[in-house]
Amino acid sequence: MPNRRQLLSRSAGLIAVGLAGCLGSNSNSETTTSTNESTETETPTNTTASETEEGIEPYTVTVEPNPSYTFEEVPETYATIPSVWMDIGMALGIQPSATASLKRAPLKFYELLPGVSFDESEITKLAEGSESGFDKENFYAADCDVHLIDRRMLKFYANWDESDLDEISTSVGPFLGSSIRFASTSVTENEPYYDLYGAFEKGAKIFQRQDRFEAWQSLHDDFMSEITSELPPEDERPTVAAIWRGVNPDSGKFRIAPLHPLQNNTLTYRRLGMRDAFAGRVPDGPIGYEELLDVDPDYIGAVGGLTSLTHEEFVNTIVEPFENNQNAKNLTAVQEKNLVRTAGQFMGPIVDLFATEALAKMVYPDTFGEWPGSAAEIPESERLFDRQRVSDIINGNN
């Protein structure tokens, strides 16, 4: 879209790429807003860009660690590495035009929402894998108005430098994504700048759909208010060892994901009031059964397993191998059959609802109802959020 591209101009102000300030105390509702904001003037979040006789009045968006960008027209297409940003786009009613691999993407959750669809045939592939194979020519071919991709991810996965990023930003469209998956353990050794709804608010501003964001915020607050009101007292809440990068019980090696307030990867466990079995001493590298037995968590959580695995796959590859492993048999979580799974890296606003509902049922079945193994199998009367209300917001019928 060459003509549209000429109308999208990047502002000159550059934002320093540095460590974000701490968010401070964390609440169960996880509704804190974005941190480390630029002092550059932006269009107020709760308004849309002004319309003039000539069209949309220019508006500026800052999503660190990227340079600020001034839009002279609302972008219509976007590219993303499958992540929280794809789910943010879908929550705003916009399917991505280009992505990397969709192999582990949360498409099954979109299928559960009436009137919401995801058409893979309309997707231009940036790479066959989500962490390798990126070629600049694919970005040119996709020709997206904006890239909701953290610049640091392409430096890491594609070995790009600033000149590569600037080339695509100038010739195709700006980069306005920020990784919120990890905290201090991220690949860049920097903490993320935003929590989930802080990033979501930025996405709404990019596409000028603040009304949908506000509807989402209201739904989210109602949902979390009902969940947290039913949680047991803090001293009665269970501990969990959250494991990421796949769980292979027979290998005897596990990477622990901290329940850090800036780590979106483990947001669901914090939402349900679970306590980190490794609090204050999360290991940097892989650990074995000896370390797991030392903390002996009430639950073991497979981060990402809810999205990437079916119930049968979860049982066959994680639950049964744990139950059959001689070392694992001594763990309380295994003995009590307290093996659970959450969504992980793809957890934007839509996936967050499904993941929170699932874990609530897995951990507190007496309060929230039994988990049947799949969100698709939850009876309508036992669902913790209204699928139709979500669909209405996504489709702008709020």
Secondary structure, 3 states (H helix, E strand, C coil): CHHHHHHEECCCCCCCCCCCCCCCCCCCCCCCCCCCCCCCCCCCCCCCCCEECCEECCEEECCCCCCCEEECCCCCCEEECCCHHHHHHHHCCCCCCEECCCCCCCHHHHCCCCCCCCCHHHCEECCCCCCCCCCHHHHHHHCCCEECCCHHHHHHHCCCCHHHHHHHHHHCCCECCCCCCCCCCCCCCCCCCCCHHHHHHHHHHHCCCHHHHHHHHHHHHHHHHHHHHCCCCHHHCCEEEEEECCCCCCCCCEEECCCCCCCHHHHHHHHCCCEECCCCCCCCCCECHHHHHHHCCCEEEEECHHHHCCHHHHHHHHHHHHHHCCCHHHCHHHHCCCEEEECHHHCCHHHHHHHHHHHHHHHCHHHHCCCCCCHHHCCHHHCCCCHHHHHHHHCCCC
